[in-house]
Amino acid sequence: MREETAISTPNFYNFLVYAKQTRERGGPSGGITCLNKPHLAHFEVLLREEDPITAQTRICAIIAAYFNPDRYAVDVVDRLSRAINALQRKEGIILAGDFNCTMALTEFLNSTTLEIFNRGSEPTFCASVRRE
């Protein structure tokens, strides 16, 4: 994992984990960017791993995550558990990301104080398909 550099997005503070180049053909895989408006400052990044970033703001905690589809559900739950445990306060958590798993994550979140606002039957991403 590379350290954060001087990448900036106007009018936002950013926390990031760079994508990794895989041995297979194709571009890099993974990577996370969490952009925060200045009115949420003071920020503190509490955990920065390959999959999640955990940051505490003045009004809430943010966990931003991306898990490759080849991850086992138990690994996703373990990493999210560490991200939640890194928090100084357990209230006001926003968990956002691409988790690429279903029931194991739902069961884990049901065992915490977190709620899922979108259901698995609701699409969270739609892409146009180019037909030639």
N, C-alpha and C positions, 0 to 999 in steps of 0.2 A: 504494500500500500504506500503510495507516495504521500508526502506531506502537502498540506494546503499551500497554494502559492497565491500570487497577486491577481488571480482571476476575479473579476468583479462584474456585477450586473447593476446598472444605474438604479438608484433608489432602493436597493436591497442589501442586506447583509447575507453572505452565503457561507454555508458549511458544506463540504463535499468530501466524497471518497471517489477517487478516480476509477474508471473502468479498467479491467485487466485484459491484456492481450492473451488470447488462448492459443494453444498449440495448433488447433484446427484452423482451417482456412476461414477467412472472414474477418470482420472487424472485432474490436474489443467487446467484452461482455461485462454486464453489471454496471456499477457506478451509481452514485446517489448525489443529488444536489438538493439542499434544503435552503430556500430563499425566505428571508424574514424581513418585514418592514421595520424601519427604525423605531416606530412607536412601541415595538415589543422589547426594545433594549432595556435592560442589560441582559446579555446572553452568556451562557456558559455551556460549552460542549462537555458533556459528562462521559460520553462513550462514543468512540469512533472505531467501528469494525468494518470488515469487508461488506457486510450486509446492512446493518443498521447504523444510524447516527442518532444519538440521544442528546438533545439540547434543552436546557432550562431557560425560559424567558422570564420576564418579570411577572407575567400573568398566567403562564401555562408551561407545560412541558411538551416538547414535540419529539416524536420518534418517527423518523423517515427511514423506510426500508425498501430494499429490492432483493428478492430471493429468486435465483435462477430456477427454472422448472425442474432441473435435475437434483435439487436438494430434497432430502428426505424430510417429511413433515416433522419428525422428532427434532431435527436440526433447526428448523424454522422456529418451533416452539421454544427450544433451548436458547437460541439467540435473542428472541423477543423477551423471554423471561429475564435474561441478563440486562437487556436494555431497560426494562421496567425497574429492575432492582437497582440500577445505577441512579435512579431519580432521588432527589433530595426530598421532594414532596410527591405524594401519590395521587393528589387530586388535580383535576384540570389537565388531563393527558390527551393529546391529539396523536393518534397512531395512523399514519398514512403510508401507503406503499403498494407494491406489487408483490403479493405473497405466494402466488402460484401453488396454493394448497387449499383444502376445503375443511372437512370435518374436524381434523385434529386441531387446526387453528381455531375454529369456532368453539370447540369444547374447551380449549385453553382460555380463550377470551371470556367465555361464560364463567370460568372459575375465578376470574379477576373482577374488578369493578368496571372494566371497559365494556362498551356496547358496540355492536356492529350496526352501522346505519344503512349499509347496503347489503342486500341479500345475494346469494350466489346466482340466483336466477336473473338478477338485473345486470345488464352489460355495463361494465365500467370503462370499456374502451371499444371504439368502433373505428374501423379503418376501411377506406374504400378499396375495392379490388379492381386493379387495372386489367382489363381483358384486351388481349391483342388478337 
